[in-house]
Amino acid sequence: MLHILTSIDSVMYYPILIIVMAAAGIYFTCRTKFVQVRLFGEACRLVMEKPQDAKHVSSFQALMVSTASRVGTGNIIGVSTAICLGGPGAVFWMWVMCIIGASSAFIESTLAQIYKRRDKDGSCYGGPAYYIERALHARWLSVLFCIFLISTYAFGFNLLCSYNLQSTFAAYKFYDPKTTPVLIGAILAVLVGYCVLGGGKRIVHLTEVIVPVMGVSYVVIALIVILAHITNIPAMFALIFENAFDFKAIAGGIAGSCLVYGIKRGLYSNEAGVGSAPNAAASAVVTHPVKQGLVQTISVYIDTMLLCTATALMCLSSGATRSKAVSGAPYVQNAVSTVFGKMGPLFITIAMVLFAFTTLIGNLYYVGNALAYMNHKKMPSKRFMTVFHVICAVIVFAGALIPMDAAWALADITMGLMTLINLPSCVLLSGTAIRALRDYEKQKKEGKNPVFRAHDIGIYDGVLDFWK
């Protein structure tokens, strides 16, 4: 089974997904004239723009929701795995994928805003399922996307998240490969089940407050480690670029190369083009869809250029030995230990516990939109949701027990299936997002605060709930 999963994973990413993601990202980048770079300053300004009604979701709030879903164990474990298995050059290809992928994030989030739906209370919601149905008139494809989204966030990502968390305990003497994963998986499954079944709201609120603090603390710790090894920085960057452009080595084993690992782990971490963030982006109340499209590019940069880069530079500058045996949490723990000693692994474990727990809870709440869409825009019955959440808790338990390769392969495959529906759909609908961008820039040149009207970009057929 492991051989089958890894074989599917390898073929899906090379050549299929690498070509699809690179082609789509380059296409969007050219069509928008590098909007993700050209309007970066404007995006930063828009983050703090407040909605006209304080009751509505602001751009900043929607950004935080999507960033929270992106930031997690992938920023620590994913980067470590990419470097240990693919090589230091994986960091460079993560950066490339981030910049290219930010244009995909702009397109998908702008489309989510244009085709968002109005709820009974006046709020808004949407995402890929809605713009695929409304604009491409293909409900069957929307349903298929929702099935893959549920498979990714309730199954693939939660299996991997559970595995990543239990792996951080391998650094301690009490860790027993036969019993410790079982205990950690059981505790995690009970906590997750308790929270999603409605009993752990205080726990969820507490972690929502602590996790941003932990995120900032993590970056600070990474900077301290990097500065402590400042003499290694020139050699570190030389190693990254030398490995990234060693095309002879890449061609010799491309499935396990720094190129493929950089793209795979970069996508897992920032989710640009996957189709998850548009669900959050659609909830923001803005005067023009492009505003939220620009804001969502910031989330990709925060995830990859800040958090992932912090992990990568910390590990590589520390001089800690990298190998398959320490891929994942041990490599990061060893890097932090070079400065903080025994406190290093403990800090990483605490960070992983908090990141993993909020990711697990967030993932399960994330599938709510998909379940509601498949149930004709209504949440399924309480009995169904109870059974569903119990199954999800069992999946969390199973994740702590499966091998590392299987956990990553399942997450990669389910995420890849989402991407293979969302990105081609975005390419087909990109003309609408491009026209919206041109309209936004035209109004900005005229000194206006851009206000969007659907008929200004040629949408007249009444498919929209907003922008009339």
C-alpha positions as CSV (number, residue, x, y, z in Angstrom):
1,M,0.0,0.0,0.0
2,L,2.8,2.4,0.9
3,H,4.5,1.6,-2.5
4,I,1.2,2.4,-4.3
5,L,0.7,5.7,-2.4
6,T,4.2,6.9,-3.0
7,S,4.0,5.9,-6.7
8,I,0.8,7.9,-7.2
9,D,2.3,10.8,-5.2
10,S,5.4,10.9,-7.4
11,V,3.5,10.8,-10.7
12,M,0.9,13.3,-9.6
13,Y,3.5,15.9,-8.7
14,Y,6.0,15.1,-11.5
15,P,5.1,15.7,-14.2
16,I,1.4,16.6,-13.7
17,L,1.1,19.1,-10.9
18,I,4.5,20.7,-11.4
19,I,3.5,21.6,-15.0
20,V,-0.1,22.6,-14.0
21,M,1.0,24.8,-11.1
22,A,4.0,26.4,-12.9
23,A,2.0,27.0,-16.1
24,A,-1.0,28.5,-14.2
25,G,1.2,30.6,-12.0
26,I,3.3,32.0,-14.8
27,Y,0.2,32.6,-16.9
28,F,-1.5,34.5,-14.1
29,T,1.7,36.4,-13.4
30,C,2.1,37.5,-17.0
31,R,-1.6,38.3,-17.5
32,T,-1.7,40.5,-14.3
33,K,1.8,42.0,-15.1
34,F,3.2,40.7,-11.8
35,V,0.4,42.0,-9.7
36,Q,1.7,40.1,-6.6
37,V,4.9,42.1,-6.8
38,R,3.8,45.3,-8.5
39,L,0.9,46.0,-6.1
40,F,2.5,44.6,-2.9
41,G,2.5,48.1,-1.2
42,E,-1.2,48.5,-2.1
43,A,-1.9,45.1,-0.7
44,C,-0.2,46.0,2.6
45,R,-2.3,49.2,2.8
46,L,-5.5,47.4,2.1
47,V,-5.0,44.9,5.0
48,M,-5.9,47.7,7.5
49,E,-8.9,49.0,5.5
50,K,-12.1,48.7,7.6
51,P,-15.5,47.7,6.3
52,Q,-18.3,50.3,6.2
53,D,-20.2,48.2,8.8
54,A,-18.3,47.1,11.8
55,K,-20.5,44.0,12.0
56,H,-19.1,42.7,8.7
57,V,-15.9,40.6,8.2
58,S,-13.0,42.9,7.4
59,S,-10.2,42.2,4.9
60,F,-7.8,41.8,7.9
61,Q,-10.1,39.3,9.6
62,A,-10.5,37.2,6.4
63,L,-6.7,37.4,6.0
64,M,-6.2,36.1,9.6
65,V,-8.6,33.2,9.0
66,S,-6.8,32.1,5.8
67,T,-3.4,32.6,7.4
68,A,-4.4,30.6,10.4
69,S,-5.4,27.7,8.1
70,R,-2.0,28.0,6.3
71,V,0.3,28.4,9.3
72,G,0.8,25.1,11.1
73,T,3.0,22.1,11.3
74,G,4.0,22.5,7.6
75,N,6.0,25.5,8.4
76,I,8.2,23.4,10.7
77,I,8.0,19.8,9.7
78,G,7.3,20.4,6.0
79,V,10.4,22.6,5.5
80,S,12.6,20.2,7.5
81,T,11.4,17.2,5.5
82,A,12.1,19.1,2.2
83,I,15.6,20.0,3.2
84,C,16.5,16.5,4.6
85,L,15.0,14.5,1.7
86,G,15.4,16.9,-1.2
87,G,18.4,19.0,-0.2
88,P,19.0,22.7,0.7
89,G,18.0,23.8,-2.8
90,A,14.4,23.0,-1.9
91,V,14.3,26.3,0.0
92,F,15.0,28.3,-3.3
93,W,12.2,26.4,-5.1
94,M,9.9,27.2,-2.2
95,W,10.6,30.9,-2.7
96,V,10.0,30.6,-6.4
97,M,6.7,28.7,-5.9
98,C,5.7,31.3,-3.3
99,I,6.1,34.3,-5.7
100,I,4.5,32.5,-8.6
101,G,1.8,31.0,-6.4
102,A,0.9,34.4,-5.0
103,S,-0.6,35.3,-8.4
104,S,-2.8,32.1,-8.2
105,A,-3.9,33.2,-4.7
106,F,-4.9,36.6,-6.2
107,I,-6.9,35.1,-9.0
108,E,-8.8,32.5,-6.9
109,S,-9.6,34.9,-4.1
110,T,-10.8,37.6,-6.5
111,L,-13.1,35.1,-8.2
112,A,-14.4,34.0,-4.8
113,Q,-15.3,37.6,-4.0
114,I,-17.0,38.2,-7.4
115,Y,-19.1,35.1,-7.2
116,K,-19.8,35.1,-3.4
117,R,-23.3,34.4,-2.1
118,R,-25.4,36.4,0.3
119,D,-26.6,34.7,3.5
120,K,-29.9,35.4,5.3
121,D,-28.3,37.7,7.8
122,G,-26.6,39.8,5.0
123,S,-23.2,38.2,5.5
124,C,-21.4,36.5,2.6
125,Y,-19.8,33.2,1.8
126,G,-18.3,31.4,-1.2
127,G,-15.3,29.6,-2.6
128,P,-14.3,27.5,-5.5
129,A,-17.4,25.4,-5.4
130,Y,-19.5,28.5,-5.9
131,Y,-17.5,30.1,-8.7
132,I,-17.3,26.8,-10.5
133,E,-21.0,26.3,-10.3
134,R,-22.0,29.9,-11.1
135,A,-19.5,30.7,-13.8
136,L,-18.7,27.3,-15.4
137,H,-22.2,25.9,-14.8
138,A,-20.8,22.6,-13.7
139,R,-22.3,21.6,-10.3
140,W,-20.9,18.1,-10.7
141,L,-17.4,19.5,-10.8
142,S,-18.2,21.6,-7.7
143,V,-19.4,18.6,-5.8
144,L,-16.3,16.7,-6.9
145,F,-14.1,19.5,-5.6
146,C,-16.0,19.5,-2.3
147,I,-15.4,15.7,-2.0
148,F,-11.7,16.3,-2.5
149,L,-11.7,19.2,0.0
150,I,-13.3,17.0,2.7
151,S,-10.8,14.2,1.9
152,T,-7.9,16.7,2.2
153,Y,-8.9,18.5,5.4
154,A,-10.8,15.8,7.3
155,F,-8.6,12.9,6.2
156,G,-5.2,13.6,4.5
157,F,-4.1,16.7,6.4
158,N,-5.4,15.5,9.8
159,L,-3.5,12.2,9.4
160,L,-0.3,14.0,8.6
161,C,-0.8,16.6,11.4
162,S,-1.3,13.9,14.0
163,Y,1.8,12.1,12.8
164,N,3.9,15.3,12.8
165,L,2.9,16.0,16.4
166,Q,3.7,12.6,17.8
167,S,7.1,12.6,15.9
168,T,8.2,15.6,18.0
169,F,8.2,13.4,21.1
170,A,10.9,11.1,19.6
171,A,13.5,13.5,21.0
172,Y,12.8,12.4,24.6
173,K,14.1,9.4,26.5
174,F,10.6,8.2,27.4
175,Y,9.6,7.8,23.8
176,D,8.8,4.2,22.9
177,P,7.9,3.6,19.2
178,K,5.4,0.9,20.2
179,T,3.4,2.7,22.9
180,T,4.1,6.5,22.8
181,P,2.4,7.1,19.4
182,V,-0.7,5.1,20.6
183,L,-0.9,7.3,23.8
184,I,-0.4,10.6,22.0
185,G,-2.9,9.6,19.3
186,A,-5.5,8.6,21.8
187,I,-5.1,11.8,23.9
188,L,-5.2,14.0,20.7
189,A,-8.2,12.1,19.3
190,V,-10.2,12.6,22.6
191,L,-9.3,16.3,22.8
192,V,-10.3,16.9,19.2
193,G,-13.5,14.9,19.4
194,Y,-14.4,16.8,22.6
195,C,-13.9,20.1,21.0
196,V,-15.6,19.5,17.7
197,L,-18.6,17.9,19.4
198,G,-19.2,21.2,21.2
199,G,-17.6,20.7,24.6
200,G,-14.2,22.4,24.2
201,K,-15.0,26.0,23.2
202,R,-12.7,27.4,26.0
203,I,-9.8,25.2,24.8
204,V,-10.3,26.4,21.2
205,H,-10.5,30.1,22.2
206,L,-7.4,29.7,24.4
207,T,-5.4,28.3,21.6
208,E,-6.6,31.0,19.2
209,V,-5.0,33.5,21.5
210,I,-1.8,31.6,22.3
211,V,-1.0,30.5,18.7
212,P,-0.3,34.0,17.2
213,V,2.0,34.7,20.2
214,M,3.7,31.3,19.6
215,G,4.1,32.1,15.9
216,V,5.9,35.4,16.7
217,S,8.0,33.7,19.4
218,Y,9.0,31.0,16.9
219,V,10.3,33.6,14.4
220,V,12.2,35.3,17.3
221,I,13.8,32.0,18.4
222,A,14.7,31.3,14.7
223,L,16.4,34.7,14.4
224,I,18.4,34.2,17.6
225,V,19.7,30.8,16.2
226,I,20.5,32.4,12.9
227,L,22.4,35.3,14.5
228,A,24.2,32.9,16.8
229,H,25.6,31.2,13.7
230,I,26.0,34.4,11.6
231,T,29.4,33.3,10.3
232,N,27.7,30.4,8.6
233,I,25.2,32.5,6.6
234,P,27.4,33.1,3.4
235,A,28.1,29.4,3.1
236,M,24.5,28.6,3.8
237,F,23.2,30.8,0.9
238,A,25.9,29.4,-1.4
239,L,24.7,25.9,-0.5
240,I,21.1,26.7,-1.2
241,F,21.8,28.2,-4.7
242,E,24.4,25.6,-5.6
243,N,22.0,22.8,-4.8
244,A,19.0,24.5,-6.4
245,F,20.8,24.8,-9.8
246,D,22.5,21.4,-9.8
247,F,20.3,20.4,-12.7
248,K,22.4,17.3,-13.3
249,A,21.5,15.9,-9.9
250,I,17.9,17.0,-10.3
251,A,17.6,15.2,-13.6
252,G,19.2,12.1,-12.1
253,G,16.4,11.6,-9.6
254,I,13.8,14.3,-10.2
255,A,11.0,12.7,-8.0
256,G,13.2,13.0,-5.0
257,S,15.0,16.2,-6.0
258,C,15.1,19.6,-4.3
259,L,12.9,21.0,-7.1
260,V,10.0,18.6,-6.5
261,Y,10.3,18.6,-2.7
262,G,10.5,22.4,-2.7
263,I,7.3,22.7,-4.7
264,K,5.4,19.9,-2.8
265,R,6.2,21.3,0.6
266,G,5.8,24.9,-0.5
267,L,2.3,24.1,-1.8
268,Y,1.4,22.1,1.4
269,S,2.5,25.1,3.5
270,N,1.0,28.1,1.7
271,E,-1.9,26.3,-0.2
272,A,-1.7,28.9,-3.0
273,G,-4.0,27.7,-5.8
274,V,-5.3,24.7,-3.8
275,G,-8.7,26.3,-3.3
276,S,-8.9,26.5,0.5
277,A,-8.2,30.2,1.2
278,P,-10.9,31.5,-1.2
279,N,-13.5,30.1,1.3
280,A,-12.2,32.6,3.8
281,A,-11.6,35.4,1.3
282,A,-15.3,35.3,0.2
283,S,-16.4,36.2,3.7
284,A,-14.8,39.7,3.6
285,V,-16.9,42.8,2.9
286,V,-15.0,45.1,0.6
287,T,-16.0,47.6,-2.0
288,H,-14.1,45.8,-4.8
289,P,-13.2,42.1,-5.2
290,V,-9.6,42.9,-6.2
291,K,-9.0,44.4,-2.8
292,Q,-9.4,41.0,-1.1
293,G,-7.5,39.3,-3.9
294,L,-4.5,41.6,-3.2
295,V,-4.8,41.0,0.6
296,Q,-4.7,37.3,0.2
297,T,-1.3,37.4,-1.5
298,I,0.0,38.8,1.8
299,S,-1.0,35.5,3.5
300,V,1.1,33.5,1.1
301,Y,4.1,35.7,1.8
302,I,3.7,35.5,5.5
303,D,3.5,31.7,5.4
304,T,6.4,31.0,3.0
305,M,8.7,34.0,3.0
306,L,8.5,34.6,6.7
307,L,7.7,31.4,8.6
308,C,9.0,28.7,6.2
309,T,12.2,30.8,5.6
310,A,12.7,31.2,9.3
311,T,12.7,27.4,9.7
312,A,15.0,26.8,6.7
313,L,17.6,29.4,7.6
314,M,17.6,28.4,11.2
315,C,18.2,24.7,10.4
316,L,20.8,25.3,7.7
317,S,22.8,28.0,9.5
318,S,23.0,25.9,12.7
319,G,25.1,23.2,11.1
320,A,22.9,20.4,12.4
321,T,23.4,17.2,10.5
322,R,20.6,16.6,8.0
323,S,19.6,13.1,6.8
324,K,16.5,11.0,6.3
325,A,16.8,9.7,9.8
326,V,16.2,13.2,11.3
327,S,13.8,14.5,8.7
328,G,10.8,16.3,10.3
329,A,10.8,17.5,13.9
330,P,14.2,16.0,15.0
331,Y,16.2,18.2,12.5
332,V,14.5,21.4,13.7
333,Q,14.9,20.3,17.4
334,N,18.6,19.6,16.8
335,A,19.0,23.0,15.2
336,V,17.4,24.9,18.1
337,S,19.4,22.8,20.6
338,T,22.7,24.3,19.2
339,V,21.8,27.5,21.0
340,F,19.2,26.7,23.6
341,G,20.4,23.2,24.7
342,K,17.7,20.9,26.2
343,M,15.1,23.8,26.1
344,G,15.2,23.8,22.3
345,P,13.4,20.5,21.7
346,L,10.9,21.5,24.5
347,F,10.1,24.8,22.7
348,I,9.5,23.1,19.4
349,T,7.3,20.5,21.0
350,I,5.1,23.1,22.7
351,A,4.9,25.0,19.4
352,M,4.0,21.8,17.5
353,V,1.3,20.9,20.1
354,L,-0.4,24.3,19.7
355,F,0.0,24.5,15.9
356,A,-1.2,21.0,15.4
357,F,-4.2,21.2,17.7
358,T,-5.5,24.4,16.1
359,T,-4.8,23.0,12.7
360,L,-6.8,19.8,13.5
361,I,-9.7,21.8,14.8
362,G,-9.6,24.3,12.0
363,N,-9.4,21.6,9.4
364,L,-12.6,20.0,10.7
365,Y,-14.5,23.3,10.8
366,Y,-13.1,24.1,7.3
367,V,-15.1,21.2,5.8
368,G,-18.4,22.8,7.0
369,N,-18.7,24.9,3.8
370,A,-18.2,21.8,1.6
371,L,-20.7,19.7,3.5
372,A,-23.2,22.5,3.4
373,Y,-22.7,23.0,-0.3
374,M,-23.2,19.3,-1.0
375,N,-26.4,19.4,1.1
376,H,-28.0,22.1,-1.0
377,K,-26.5,25.0,1.1
378,K,-27.7,23.6,4.4
379,M,-25.6,22.0,7.1
380,P,-26.3,18.2,7.5
381,S,-28.3,16.9,10.4
382,K,-26.9,16.9,13.9
383,R,-26.8,13.1,13.9
384,F,-24.8,13.0,10.7
385,M,-22.3,15.6,12.0
386,T,-21.8,13.7,15.2
387,V,-21.0,10.5,13.4
388,F,-18.8,12.5,11.0
389,H,-16.8,14.1,13.8
390,V,-16.4,10.7,15.6
391,I,-14.9,9.3,12.4
392,C,-12.6,12.3,12.2
393,A,-11.4,11.7,15.7
394,V,-10.6,8.1,14.8
395,I,-8.6,9.4,11.8
396,V,-6.6,11.6,14.1
397,F,-5.8,8.6,16.3
398,A,-4.7,6.6,13.2
399,G,-2.5,9.4,12.0
400,A,-0.2,9.0,15.0
401,L,0.4,5.3,14.1
402,I,1.1,5.4,10.3
403,P,4.6,5.6,8.7
404,M,5.9,9.0,7.8
405,D,6.0,8.3,4.0
406,A,2.3,7.2,4.1
407,A,1.2,10.3,6.0
408,W,2.9,12.7,3.6
409,A,1.8,10.7,0.5
410,L,-1.9,10.8,1.6
411,A,-1.8,14.5,2.3
412,D,0.0,15.2,-1.0
413,I,-2.5,13.2,-3.0
414,T,-5.7,14.6,-1.6
415,M,-4.3,18.2,-1.8
416,G,-3.2,17.5,-5.4
417,L,-6.7,16.4,-6.4
418,M,-8.1,19.7,-5.1
419,T,-5.5,21.7,-7.0
420,L,-6.2,19.8,-10.2
421,I,-9.8,21.0,-10.2
422,N,-9.3,24.5,-8.8
423,L,-6.4,25.8,-10.9
424,P,-7.7,24.8,-14.3
425,S,-11.1,26.3,-13.3
426,C,-9.2,29.5,-12.4
427,V,-7.5,29.6,-15.7
428,L,-10.8,29.3,-17.5
429,L,-12.3,32.1,-15.4
430,S,-9.1,34.3,-15.2
431,G,-10.4,36.7,-17.8
432,T,-13.1,37.9,-15.3
433,A,-10.5,38.4,-12.6
434,I,-8.2,40.3,-15.0
435,R,-11.0,42.6,-16.1
436,A,-11.8,43.3,-12.5
437,L,-8.1,44.1,-11.9
438,R,-8.1,46.6,-14.8
439,D,-11.2,48.2,-13.5
440,Y,-9.6,48.6,-10.1
441,E,-6.5,50.1,-11.4
442,K,-8.4,52.5,-13.7
443,Q,-10.4,53.8,-10.7
444,K,-7.3,54.2,-8.7
445,K,-5.7,56.3,-11.4
446,E,-8.8,58.5,-11.3
447,G,-8.2,59.1,-7.6
448,K,-11.2,57.1,-6.5
449,N,-11.7,54.5,-3.8
450,P,-12.6,51.7,-6.2
451,V,-16.2,50.4,-6.2
452,F,-17.0,47.4,-8.2
453,R,-20.1,47.0,-10.4
454,A,-20.5,43.7,-12.3
455,H,-21.7,45.3,-15.6
456,D,-18.5,47.3,-15.8
457,I,-16.6,44.1,-16.7
458,G,-19.4,42.6,-18.8
459,I,-21.3,40.5,-16.3
460,Y,-25.1,41.0,-17.0
461,D,-26.7,37.6,-16.7
462,G,-27.8,37.9,-13.0
463,V,-25.6,35.1,-11.7
464,L,-24.3,37.3,-8.9
465,D,-25.7,38.0,-5.5
466,F,-23.5,41.1,-5.0
467,W,-22.0,43.8,-7.2
468,K,-25.3,44.7,-9.0
